[in-house]
Amino acid sequence: MVNSARTMDIYSLEDTICAIATPVGEGGIGIIRVSGSEAPAIARKLFQPALATLPLESHRLYYGWIRDPATNRVVDEVLLSYMAAPHTYTRDDVVEVNCHSGYAVLNRILELVLQAGARLAEPGEFTRRAFLNGRIDLCQAEAVIELVRSRSEQSLSAANRILQGDLSKEIQSWHETILGLQAELEAAIDFSEDLEDEPSDPLLMLQNLHEQVLHPLKEVLDHFEDGRILREGFTIVLVGRPNVGKSSLLNALLRKDRAIVTPFPGTTRDVIEDSFLLSGILVRVLDTAGIRHKPDDIESLGIERTFQSVEEADVVLWLIDGSQPLTEEDDAVFANIASKRYVVLVNKMDLPAKVSFQEVQDRFSGSAPILGLSVLDPRRIRSLRDFLTETFLRNPLEMGHSLITPNLRQKECLERAFHALFRARDLLQAGSYGELASIEFGIARRQLESILGWVRDDELLDRIFSQFCIGK
């Protein structure tokens, strides 16, 4: 593809930018997006409408051809849309060329657009312009990339709520309340003599702080993990000694043959990963190498990766072979997952039992659930899926309808704001530290402003928008 002629140190809003906005490859439609004051002029240079006459009307779709101005040769048959500012995604003039999708076609039209006066957009620059031009705030801009990356119904819904401004409105409400309390507090400090007839009521101030900000903010923070699962998905790691049925369980959960299954122990030497949807939530499942004594060199590497995978798990499913006595290898597995949230699955229940649930409970003391399983029985697999939903996903699913879910950056800002407000509350309760309480109010406000992008921080913007693809 065409490379950018320079690395952008400063994002100029005066430039007209362009990019391919769809994946490159053979397909039905490819889109080239152009945004900036020169977009209409570039369209006039390259586009020959079939029926309409230039200039084009805004927010209409036109059929015609893209021609090379140097040779007048047709490059492609296209549909072109022109959208006049400010009623566009970036609030600049925008032209979009809908052409056939293919490397040669897209690349040639992009070259012509660049020759006509545009420059190649940097990653996320269209959305960055939407933010800088005031169409969306930073919180909503971050939701755009989450919307693009959504792989489940629940993550899509969560991203849409933030993109529509639900979280922004909540934060603005908290900000307004804090600003009002800070103004009231500073007025009481600076003009105490003039306010003697109507002194500030510290009890009422504390009540408003708690009810209007601290309580709802804490509720959002308390359910961050539920929101993270909705947005990012839920990670399951399968562990156990060799030949207990981990790969068979992986295939059963995915409902496809993803991992090789043999009667020989040690088949899985590395971590195998795939995903499936469970009640609309993306579930990432990792099948790991069996843990056993005296592994060979390759198995040792696989076991090391098993332990690494356990650290990132939301829940560990520990498989035990119910048709064989417990071994020291089972002890080794337990030692490495005891500090994690895990579920014990006594597998191969279709064979004569050599291990009882009570024996498992006695040998591995803990409160983890113990379930019977046969990966060959579809009914038990359905029961396991239902158990996972009710035990680990029910709360996120319920909270997803009522709470707004911030991302990690927003959560950290909210935590800092909450701690500042908590300190302000303690100072107000002490009754004689109004100046310090006002400072804490200011800290909290700045943290909320950072979420919304009200304070310009180019380094932060670079970090956020660098995650976007070119064309968005």
C-alpha positions in Angstrom: 0.0 0.0 0.0 1.0 3.6 -0.2 3.2 4.7 2.7 2.9 8.1 4.4 5.5 10.6 3.1 6.2 11.8 6.6 5.6 11.0 10.2 3.2 13.5 11.8 4.6 15.4 14.8 1.7 17.8 14.7 -1.8 16.9 13.6 -2.9 19.9 11.5 -6.6 20.4 11.1 -5.9 22.3 8.0 -4.7 19.3 6.0 -7.0 17.2 3.9 -6.4 13.6 4.8 -7.3 10.3 3.1 -7.1 6.6 3.8 -8.6 3.3 2.8 -11.3 2.7 5.3 -12.0 -1.0 4.6 -9.8 -4.1 4.8 -7.7 -4.6 1.6 -8.3 -7.7 -0.3 -10.6 -9.3 -2.8 -14.2 -8.4 -1.9 -17.3 -6.6 -3.1 -16.7 -3.1 -1.8 -13.8 -1.0 -0.8 -14.0 2.5 0.6 -11.6 5.4 0.4 -12.3 8.2 2.8 -11.2 11.9 2.3 -11.7 14.6 4.9 -10.8 18.2 4.8 -11.4 21.5 3.0 -10.0 20.2 -0.3 -12.1 17.1 -0.4 -14.7 18.6 -2.8 -12.0 19.9 -5.1 -10.3 16.4 -5.1 -13.7 14.9 -6.1 -14.1 17.3 -8.9 -10.6 16.4 -10.3 -11.1 12.6 -10.2 -14.8 11.8 -10.4 -16.9 11.8 -13.5 -20.6 11.5 -12.6 -22.8 9.5 -15.0 -25.9 11.7 -14.8 -25.3 14.5 -12.2 -23.5 17.7 -12.8 -20.8 19.3 -10.7 -20.8 20.6 -8.0 -22.4 17.7 -6.2 -25.1 18.2 -3.5 -24.3 17.2 0.0 -25.4 13.9 1.5 -26.2 12.2 -1.8 -24.8 9.2 -3.4 -23.6 9.5 -7.1 -22.8 6.9 -9.7 -19.9 7.4 -12.0 -16.2 6.7 -12.6 -12.9 7.6 -11.2 -10.6 8.7 -14.0 -6.8 9.4 -14.0 -6.6 13.1 -14.8 -3.2 12.6 -16.6 -4.5 10.0 -19.0 -8.3 10.3 -18.7 -8.4 6.5 -18.4 -11.1 5.0 -16.2 -9.7 3.4 -13.0 -13.0 2.0 -11.6 -16.8 2.3 -11.7 -17.8 3.8 -8.3 -20.4 5.3 -6.1 -19.3 8.6 -4.6 -20.8 10.4 -1.6 -20.1 14.0 -0.7 -21.0 15.3 2.8 -20.6 18.9 3.6 -19.3 20.2 7.0 -20.3 20.3 9.7 -22.7 17.4 9.4 -20.1 14.7 9.0 -18.1 12.3 11.1 -15.1 14.7 11.4 -17.1 17.9 11.0 -15.0 18.7 7.9 -16.0 18.2 4.3 -15.9 14.4 3.6 -15.9 12.5 0.4 -16.1 8.7 0.3 -15.4 6.6 -2.8 -17.1 3.2 -2.8 -15.2 1.2 -5.4 -14.4 -2.5 -6.0 -12.3 -4.0 -3.3 -8.9 -5.2 -4.5 -5.3 -4.2 -3.9 -4.7 -2.6 -7.3 -8.0 -0.7 -7.5 -7.8 0.7 -3.9 -4.1 1.5 -4.2 -4.5 3.3 -7.5 -7.4 5.5 -6.4 -5.6 6.3 -3.2 -2.5 7.4 -5.2 -4.7 9.7 -7.3 -6.2 11.2 -4.2 -2.8 11.9 -2.8 -1.6 13.4 -6.1 -4.7 15.6 -6.0 -3.6 17.3 -2.8 -4.5 15.1 0.2 -2.0 13.4 2.6 -2.3 9.9 4.0 -4.1 9.9 7.4 -2.3 8.7 10.5 -3.9 5.8 12.6 -7.1 7.1 14.2 -6.8 10.6 12.7 -10.4 10.7 11.4 -11.7 10.0 14.9 -9.1 12.3 16.4 -10.5 15.1 14.2 -14.0 14.3 15.3 -12.8 14.7 18.9 -10.7 17.9 18.2 -13.6 19.4 16.3 -16.0 18.8 19.2 -18.2 16.2 17.7 -17.4 13.6 20.4 -15.5 13.7 23.6 -12.5 11.5 24.4 -14.6 9.0 26.3 -16.7 8.5 23.1 -13.6 8.4 20.9 -12.3 5.5 22.9 -15.6 3.7 22.5 -15.1 3.8 18.7 -12.1 1.5 18.8 -14.0 -0.8 21.2 -16.9 -0.9 18.8 -14.6 -1.8 15.9 -13.0 -4.6 18.0 -16.3 -6.0 19.3 -16.6 -9.7 18.9 -19.7 -10.4 20.8 -23.2 -8.9 21.3 -22.5 -7.8 24.8 -19.2 -6.0 24.0 -21.0 -4.3 21.1 -23.8 -3.1 23.4 -21.3 -1.9 26.0 -19.3 0.1 23.4 -22.5 1.6 21.9 -23.7 2.9 25.3 -20.5 4.8 25.8 -20.4 6.0 22.2 -23.9 7.4 22.7 -22.7 9.4 25.6 -24.1 7.5 28.6 -20.8 7.5 30.5 -20.0 11.1 29.5 -23.3 12.3 30.8 -22.7 10.6 34.1 -19.2 12.1 34.5 -20.4 15.5 33.5 -23.1 15.3 36.2 -20.5 14.4 38.8 -18.2 17.1 37.6 -21.0 19.7 37.9 -21.8 18.6 41.4 -18.2 18.7 42.5 -17.8 22.2 40.9 -20.8 23.5 42.8 -19.6 22.1 46.1 -16.2 23.5 45.6 -17.6 27.0 44.7 -19.8 26.9 47.8 -16.9 25.9 50.0 -14.6 28.6 48.6 -17.3 31.2 49.0 -17.7 30.2 52.6 -13.9 30.5 53.1 -13.3 33.8 51.2 -16.6 35.6 52.1 -17.5 34.2 55.5 -18.5 37.6 56.9 -20.8 38.3 54.0 -22.4 34.8 54.4 -23.2 35.0 58.1 -26.9 35.1 57.5 -26.8 32.1 55.3 -23.8 30.0 56.3 -22.8 26.9 54.3 -24.3 23.7 55.8 -21.4 21.2 56.0 -23.8 18.3 56.7 -25.9 19.1 53.6 -22.7 19.4 51.6 -21.5 16.0 52.8 -24.9 14.5 52.0 -24.8 15.8 48.5 -21.3 14.6 48.0 -22.2 11.1 49.1 -25.5 10.7 47.3 -24.7 12.5 44.0 -21.1 11.5 43.4 -19.4 9.1 45.9 -22.1 6.5 45.9 -22.7 6.2 42.1 -19.0 6.5 41.4 -18.2 3.7 43.8 -20.9 1.5 42.2 -19.3 1.9 38.8 -15.8 1.0 40.3 -17.2 -1.9 42.2 -18.6 -3.5 39.0 -15.6 -2.7 36.8 -14.7 -6.4 36.6 -18.2 -7.2 35.4 -17.9 -4.5 32.7 -14.5 -5.8 31.7 -15.9 -9.2 31.1 -18.7 -7.7 28.9 -16.2 -5.7 26.9 -13.2 -7.9 26.7 -14.6 -11.4 27.3 -14.0 -14.1 29.8 -10.9 -16.3 29.9 -11.0 -20.0 30.8 -7.8 -22.1 31.2 -8.0 -25.9 31.1 -5.3 -27.6 33.3 -4.6 -31.1 34.6 -2.1 -33.9 34.3 -1.7 -35.5 30.8 -4.5 -37.5 29.3 -7.3 -36.3 31.6 -9.4 -35.0 28.7 -8.4 -31.3 28.4 -8.2 -31.3 24.6 -11.5 -33.3 24.3 -13.2 -30.7 26.6 -11.8 -27.9 24.4 -13.3 -29.5 21.3 -16.6 -30.1 23.1 -16.9 -26.5 24.3 -16.0 -25.1 20.9 -18.2 -27.7 19.1 -15.4 -28.4 16.6 -12.2 -30.4 16.4 -9.7 -27.7 17.4 -7.1 -29.9 19.2 -5.7 -33.3 18.4 -7.0 -36.0 20.7 -5.2 -39.3 21.1 -5.1 -42.0 23.9 -1.4 -41.2 24.4 -0.4 -38.8 27.2 1.5 -35.6 26.4 -0.2 -34.9 23.0 -0.6 -31.2 23.8 2.9 -29.6 24.0 1.9 -25.9 23.8 -1.1 -23.7 24.7 -3.9 -24.0 22.2 -6.4 -21.0 22.2 -9.8 -20.5 20.6 -13.0 -18.8 21.6 -16.8 -19.2 21.6 -19.8 -17.2 22.6 -21.7 -18.0 25.8 -24.9 -16.1 26.4 -23.6 -13.3 24.1 -20.2 -13.0 25.9 -17.0 -13.9 24.2 -15.3 -16.8 26.1 -11.6 -17.3 25.4 -10.5 -20.9 26.2 -6.9 -22.1 26.5 -6.0 -25.8 26.4 -2.6 -26.3 28.1 0.1 -28.9 28.3 -0.4 -31.6 30.9 1.6 -31.2 34.1 3.6 -34.2 35.1 6.9 -35.2 36.7 10.0 -35.7 34.5 8.8 -34.1 31.3 11.1 -33.9 28.3 12.5 -30.5 27.2 9.6 -29.7 24.9 7.0 -30.6 27.5 8.9 -28.5 30.1 8.4 -25.4 27.9 4.7 -26.3 27.4 4.3 -26.7 31.2 5.9 -23.3 31.8 3.5 -21.7 29.4 0.7 -23.5 31.2 1.6 -21.7 34.4 1.8 -18.4 32.6 -1.7 -19.0 31.2 -3.1 -19.7 34.6 -2.1 -16.2 35.7 -4.3 -14.6 33.1 -7.3 -16.8 33.7 -10.6 -15.5 35.0 -11.3 -19.1 36.0 -9.3 -22.3 35.8 -11.1 -25.6 34.9 -9.0 -28.4 36.6 -9.7 -31.8 35.1 -9.1 -34.9 37.1 -9.3 -38.4 35.6 -12.1 -40.1 37.7 -11.2 -43.5 36.2 -7.7 -43.4 37.7 -6.4 -42.9 41.3 -5.2 -39.5 42.3 -1.4 -39.0 41.8 1.4 -36.7 42.8 0.9 -35.0 39.4 -2.6 -33.9 40.6 -0.9 -32.5 43.7 1.4 -30.5 41.5 -1.5 -29.1 39.5 -3.3 -28.0 42.7 -0.2 -26.3 44.1 -0.1 -24.1 41.0 -3.8 -23.1 40.9 -4.7 -23.0 44.6 -4.5 -19.2 44.7 -6.7 -18.8 41.6 -10.5 -19.1 41.1 -11.0 -22.7 39.9 -13.5 -25.4 39.3 -12.7 -29.1 39.7 -14.0 -31.3 36.9 -13.9 -35.1 37.7 -13.9 -36.4 34.1 -14.5 -39.8 32.5 -17.6 -40.4 34.6 -18.7 -42.9 31.9 -15.9 -45.2 33.2 -15.7 -47.2 36.5 -14.9 -44.7 39.2 -11.6 -44.8 41.0 -11.9 -41.3 42.6 -14.8 -40.0 44.7 -15.8 -36.4 45.2 -15.2 -36.8 48.9 -11.6 -38.0 48.2 -11.0 -34.9 46.0 -12.4 -32.7 48.7 -10.3 -34.3 51.5 -7.1 -34.3 49.5 -7.4 -30.8 48.1 -9.0 -28.7 50.9 -10.8 -25.7 49.5 -14.2 -24.3 48.6 -14.0 -24.8 44.8 -17.0 -26.4 43.2 -16.6 -30.1 42.2 -18.5 -31.3 39.1 -18.8 -34.6 37.4 -18.1 -34.7 33.7 -17.9 -36.9 30.7 -16.7 -35.0 27.6 -18.4 -37.7 25.5 -21.8 -36.8 27.0 -23.4 -33.8 25.3 -25.8 -33.4 28.3 -22.9 -33.0 30.7 -21.3 -30.5 28.4 -24.5 -28.5 28.3 -24.7 -28.6 32.0 -21.1 -27.3 32.3 -21.9 -24.4 29.9 -25.0 -23.6 32.0 -22.9 -23.7 35.2 -20.3 -21.4 33.8 -23.0 -18.9 32.7 -24.9 -18.9 36.0 -21.7 -18.9 38.2 -19.4 -16.5 36.4 -21.4 -14.6 33.7 -24.8 -14.0 35.3 -23.7 -10.9 37.2 -22.0 -9.2 34.3 -25.0 -9.9 32.1 -27.4 -8.3 34.7 -25.1 -5.4 35.4 -24.7 -4.7 31.7 -28.2 -3.5 31.5 -27.9 -1.0 34.3 -24.3 0.1 34.7 -21.9 1.9 32.3 -18.5 0.1 32.0 -15.3 2.2 31.8 -12.1 1.0 30.2 -8.9 0.6 32.2 -7.7 4.2 31.6 -11.0 5.6 32.6 -11.2 3.4 35.7 -7.8 4.6 36.9 -9.0 8.2 36.5 -12.2 7.4 38.4 -10.2 5.8 41.2 -8.0 8.8 41.6 -11.1 11.1 41.6 -12.8 8.8 44.2 -9.8 8.9 46.5 -9.6 12.7 46.3 -13.3 13.0 47.1 -12.9 10.6 50.0 -10.1 12.7 51.4 -12.3 15.8 50.9 -15.1 14.2 52.8 -12.9 13.4 55.7 -11.6 17.0 55.8 -15.1 18.4 55.7 -16.1 16.1 58.5 -13.2 17.4 60.6 -14.8 20.9 60.1 -11.7 23.1 59.9 -9.8 22.2 56.7 -11.9 23.9 54.0 -8.9 25.0 51.9 -7.5 21.5 51.8 -10.9 20.0 50.9 -11.2 22.5 48.1 -7.8 21.3 46.7 -9.1 17.7 46.8 -12.2 18.8 44.9 -10.0 20.3 42.2 -8.0 17.1 41.9 -11.2 15.1 41.5 -12.5 17.5 38.8 -9.3 17.3 36.8 -9.4 13.5 36.8 -13.0 13.6 35.4 -11.9 16.2 32.8 -9.1 13.8 31.7 -11.6 11.1 30.9 -13.6 13.5 28.8 -10.6 15.1 27.2 -11.4 18.6 28.3 -7.8 19.3 29.1 -5.5 18.9 26.0 -2.9 16.3 26.5 -1.2 15.4 23.2 0.9 12.6 24.6 -2.3 10.9 25.9 -4.1 11.5 22.6 -1.1 10.0 20.7 -1.3 6.9 22.9 -5.1 6.5 22.5 -5.4 7.1 18.8 -2.3 5.0 17.9 -4.4 2.0 18.7 -6.8 2.8 15.8 -6.3 1.4 12.3 -5.6 3.8 9.5 -8.9 4.9 8.0 -10.9 5.2 11.2 
